[in-house]
Amino acid sequence: MSDHKERPGTIHKALDARGLVCPEPVMLLHRAVREVAAGEVIEMIATDPSTERDVPKFCLFLGHELVLEESEGEEYRYYIRKSG
């Protein structure tokens, strides 16, 4: 799941959802989105494979930009920019 985009330079909020399973990672992400300003970036690290499906759908449904998604081993990393 690697994209050829670059990681965003500034991370405004970091979420560690490792060890959590559906629906907890997306619930944490939903809370984090409410805590940052429009245009700011959230980085989320997860180990639940369902986040590969859930995080893109979350962004699409709520209009946020999934800047980058990547995986290494059993970790999934997402960079989400809050919509305006």
C-alpha positions, 0 to 999 in steps of 0.5 A: 500500500505505498503511494509515491507521494511524500510525507507531509512536513509538519504533523500537527497531531500524532495518533498511536493506534497500534494494538487497537482493533476496529472500530477503535482506530477510526474512533481515535481518528474522528476525535483527533480531527475535531482537535485540529484546525482545517488544513492541519495534518494528523499522522496515525500509526495502526496495526489493524489491517481493517484500517486499510479499508476504514481510513480511506472510507473515513476520509472520503465520507467526511471530505478529508484528504488522505495525503499518504498511506503506507505500510511496513511489516504489520504497521500501517501509517496514514497522513490525513489533512483536515478539510476546511 
